[in-house]
Amino acid sequence: MARSRIVSAEFYARDTVKVAPALLGKYLVRVIGRERLIGQIVEVEAYGGKDDPASHAFRGPTPRNAPMYRDPGHAYVYFTYGNHYCLNITTQKPGTPGAILIRAIQPLAGIRSMRRFRPNVPDTELTNGPGKLTKALSVDKSLNEQDMTIRGPLFVTEPPAAQTNYEIWCSTRIGIREGLDQRWRFYLKDNPYVSKRRGLLETKFR
């Protein structure tokens, strides 16, 4: 797959809720040795700071959430529910916390390796959830604070060509107990790799 332009730090250094839907359609790239595992981002969630009770940064800085306060465009990886990692990308300017959880990607390249990392599941189940995609891409805490605005083991690029043939929808976020008034989950409507959840209040974003 042709090399594409990496998404810059300036892109992430903005309001988190504006960055989140703008990430949809871009390519998440994981480099392992000489191989590239690539997926199109199809579902994300935005998390803020003291104004967002669902955010890790709601009560202020801690050793765990420290990446959210540092430079934009870096990986924030944490272990959750005792069994999987979640990948976030930091946003806002340094000192202002924000991060976007990558909830789902559509596999494009390196699919054989993704199947090896997540064996015995259908292809549509490889990466349709935050814990699933980190396993499929072999993302763990070693990538925490990785600069994703440079070519390295993990970064995001623009797609080879602009795509306008999809709708972006939004809903409340998944798996939270507070902050349920915010529709900060964004996804590509009808994409088969979006995580399947019913009972959410969903509306068209644009």
C-alpha positions as CSV (number, residue, x, y, z in Angstrom):
1,M,0.0,0.0,0.0
2,A,1.3,3.4,-1.0
3,R,2.8,5.7,1.6
4,S,0.4,8.4,2.7
5,R,0.8,11.6,4.6
6,I,1.0,11.2,8.4
7,V,-1.6,13.2,10.4
8,S,0.2,16.1,12.1
9,A,0.3,17.2,15.7
10,E,-1.6,20.3,14.7
11,F,-4.6,18.2,13.6
12,Y,-4.8,16.8,17.2
13,A,-4.1,20.1,19.0
14,R,-7.8,21.1,18.9
15,D,-11.0,20.6,20.7
16,T,-11.4,16.8,21.3
17,V,-15.0,16.7,20.1
18,K,-14.0,18.3,16.8
19,V,-11.0,16.0,16.3
20,A,-12.9,12.8,17.0
21,P,-15.3,12.7,13.9
22,A,-12.5,14.1,11.7
23,L,-10.4,10.9,12.5
24,L,-13.0,8.7,10.9
25,G,-11.8,7.4,7.5
26,K,-8.1,7.9,8.3
27,Y,-5.7,4.9,8.5
28,L,-4.3,3.5,11.7
29,V,-0.9,1.9,10.9
30,R,0.9,-0.6,13.2
31,V,4.4,-1.5,12.1
32,I,5.8,-4.9,13.3
33,G,9.2,-5.7,11.9
34,R,8.8,-5.2,8.1
35,E,5.1,-5.7,8.1
36,R,2.4,-3.0,8.2
37,L,-1.0,-3.8,9.8
38,I,-3.4,-1.1,8.5
39,G,-7.0,-0.4,9.3
40,Q,-9.4,2.4,8.5
41,I,-10.8,4.1,11.6
42,V,-14.6,3.6,11.6
43,E,-15.6,4.3,15.2
44,V,-14.2,6.6,18.0
45,E,-15.2,8.2,21.3
46,A,-14.1,11.6,22.6
47,Y,-13.1,12.1,26.2
48,G,-12.4,15.5,27.8
49,G,-11.2,16.7,31.2
50,K,-12.8,18.2,34.3
51,D,-15.9,18.9,32.3
52,D,-16.4,15.2,31.4
53,P,-17.2,12.8,34.3
54,A,-16.6,9.8,32.1
55,S,-13.0,10.8,31.4
56,H,-9.9,9.5,33.2
57,A,-8.9,13.1,33.6
58,F,-12.1,14.2,35.4
59,R,-10.5,14.4,38.8
60,G,-7.2,15.8,37.6
61,P,-3.8,14.4,36.7
62,T,-2.5,11.0,37.9
63,P,0.4,8.8,36.8
64,R,-2.1,6.7,34.7
65,N,-3.7,9.6,32.8
66,A,-0.5,11.7,32.4
67,P,-0.4,11.3,28.6
68,M,-3.7,13.1,28.3
69,Y,-2.0,16.3,29.7
70,R,1.1,16.1,27.4
71,D,1.6,16.7,23.7
72,P,-1.2,16.0,21.3
73,G,-1.0,13.1,18.8
74,H,0.5,10.6,21.3
75,A,-0.8,7.2,22.2
76,Y,-2.5,6.8,25.6
77,V,-2.7,3.0,26.2
78,Y,-4.2,1.5,29.3
79,F,-5.3,-1.9,30.6
80,T,-8.9,-2.3,31.5
81,Y,-11.3,-4.9,32.8
82,G,-8.4,-7.1,33.6
83,N,-8.1,-8.5,30.1
84,H,-7.4,-6.0,27.3
85,Y,-5.8,-2.8,26.3
86,C,-7.4,0.3,24.9
87,L,-5.8,2.7,22.5
88,N,-6.4,6.4,22.6
89,I,-4.8,9.4,20.8
90,T,-4.2,12.5,22.9
91,T,-5.7,15.9,21.8
92,Q,-5.7,19.5,22.9
93,K,-2.7,21.6,23.7
94,P,-0.3,20.5,26.5
95,G,-1.8,21.0,29.9
96,T,-5.4,20.6,28.7
97,P,-6.5,17.0,28.9
98,G,-8.2,15.2,26.1
99,A,-8.1,11.9,24.2
100,I,-10.0,9.9,21.6
101,L,-10.6,6.2,22.1
102,I,-10.2,4.2,18.9
103,R,-13.2,1.8,19.1
104,A,-13.1,0.0,15.8
105,I,-11.1,-0.2,12.5
106,Q,-11.8,-1.9,9.2
107,P,-8.8,-4.1,8.3
108,L,-7.0,-3.2,5.1
109,A,-3.5,-4.7,5.2
110,G,-1.7,-7.3,7.4
111,I,-4.9,-9.2,7.9
112,R,-3.1,-12.6,8.1
113,S,-1.2,-11.3,11.1
114,M,-4.4,-9.9,12.6
115,R,-6.0,-13.4,12.3
116,R,-2.9,-14.9,14.0
117,F,-3.2,-12.4,16.9
118,R,-7.0,-13.1,17.2
119,P,-7.5,-16.7,16.0
120,N,-10.7,-18.5,15.4
121,V,-13.0,-15.5,14.9
122,P,-14.7,-14.2,11.7
123,D,-12.9,-11.4,9.9
124,T,-15.7,-9.0,10.8
125,E,-15.0,-9.8,14.5
126,L,-11.2,-9.1,14.3
127,T,-11.3,-5.4,15.1
128,N,-14.9,-4.3,15.9
129,G,-14.2,-3.2,19.4
130,P,-11.4,-1.4,21.4
131,G,-10.0,-4.5,23.0
132,K,-10.3,-6.5,19.8
133,L,-8.4,-4.1,17.7
134,T,-5.5,-3.8,20.2
135,K,-5.1,-7.5,20.2
136,A,-5.3,-7.7,16.4
137,L,-2.6,-5.1,16.1
138,S,-0.5,-6.3,19.0
139,V,-0.9,-3.0,20.9
140,D,0.1,-3.0,24.6
141,K,1.4,-0.7,27.3
142,S,4.8,-0.6,25.6
143,L,3.3,1.8,23.1
144,N,2.0,4.2,25.8
145,E,3.1,7.8,25.0
146,Q,4.3,6.8,21.5
147,D,4.4,9.8,19.2
148,M,1.9,9.0,16.5
149,T,2.7,12.0,14.3
150,I,6.0,10.4,13.1
151,R,6.8,7.2,11.3
152,G,7.4,4.5,13.9
153,P,5.6,1.5,15.4
154,L,2.2,3.3,15.5
155,F,0.8,6.3,13.6
156,V,-2.2,7.6,11.6
157,T,-2.2,8.6,8.0
158,E,-4.6,10.3,5.6
159,P,-6.3,7.9,3.2
160,P,-4.9,7.8,-0.3
161,A,-8.0,9.6,-1.7
162,A,-10.7,11.6,0.0
163,Q,-13.8,9.7,0.6
164,T,-17.3,11.3,0.8
165,N,-19.5,8.3,0.3
166,Y,-20.3,7.6,3.9
167,E,-22.4,9.2,6.6
168,I,-21.1,10.0,10.1
169,W,-23.5,9.2,13.0
170,C,-23.1,9.9,16.7
171,S,-24.5,8.4,19.9
172,T,-23.8,8.3,23.6
173,R,-20.6,6.6,24.6
174,I,-20.5,2.9,25.4
175,G,-19.6,1.3,28.8
176,I,-19.9,4.4,30.9
177,R,-22.1,5.4,33.9
178,E,-21.7,9.1,33.8
179,G,-21.5,11.7,31.0
180,L,-24.4,10.0,29.3
181,D,-25.8,13.3,28.1
182,Q,-22.9,13.7,25.6
183,R,-23.2,12.1,22.2
184,W,-19.4,11.8,21.8
185,R,-19.3,8.5,20.1
186,F,-18.8,8.9,16.3
187,Y,-18.9,6.2,13.7
188,L,-19.4,5.4,10.0
189,K,-23.0,4.4,9.4
190,D,-23.5,0.9,8.1
191,N,-19.8,0.0,8.3
192,P,-19.7,-3.8,9.2
193,Y,-16.7,-3.2,11.6
194,V,-18.5,-0.8,13.9
195,S,-19.1,-2.4,17.3
196,K,-22.7,-3.6,17.5
197,R,-24.7,-2.1,20.3
198,R,-28.4,-1.6,20.6
199,G,-30.4,0.7,22.8
200,L,-28.3,3.8,22.2
201,L,-29.7,7.1,21.1
202,E,-28.2,7.5,17.6
203,T,-28.5,10.5,15.3
204,K,-26.9,11.6,12.1
205,F,-23.9,13.9,12.7
206,R,-23.3,14.9,9.0
